[in-house]
Amino acid sequence: MGTDKLIKFDESLLTGVEEMDNQHKKLVEAFNKVYSLIKEGKKEEALKVFIKDLKEYTEFHLKEEEKFLEEINYPEIEKHKRLHQQFRKIVFSLEEKIKEGNPESLREAISIAWGWIHVHIAKSDKKYGEYYKNLYKNQS
């Protein structure tokens, strides 16, 4: 498989919550894997990887993140859950694009999904990272 990367995971995507950061890294890897396969023209394989690695992992991650936010009594949890619902719709719509097999519309859809997740992690998720850090600081 090629080494084309659509997404580079860097410090702008770190929340400071190790478990969530590790899950975000896996999400980025899954996006890159799907993108790479599509670029190589391997539509069937891209679809399998998308369903197995990206779609299922997205659902797992969002549930885990929401559970974490409940545990720390994050004040903006409802707003955060609504953002997750929007993201679920975006990711799940990618499946249809992959099945259609139009590489251009698929690239565009992945780009939109990635843009969304990047902004979400860099802004919304970083907020809970700050909240968690302050919570932890105040308890010690």
Secondary structure as UniProt FT lines:
FT   HELIX           11..13
FT   HELIX           18..39
FT   TURN            40..41
FT   HELIX           43..49
FT   HELIX           50..55
FT   HELIX           56..71
FT   TURN            72..73
FT   TURN            75..76
FT   HELIX           77..100
FT   HELIX           103..119
FT   HELIX           120..125
FT   HELIX           126..139
//
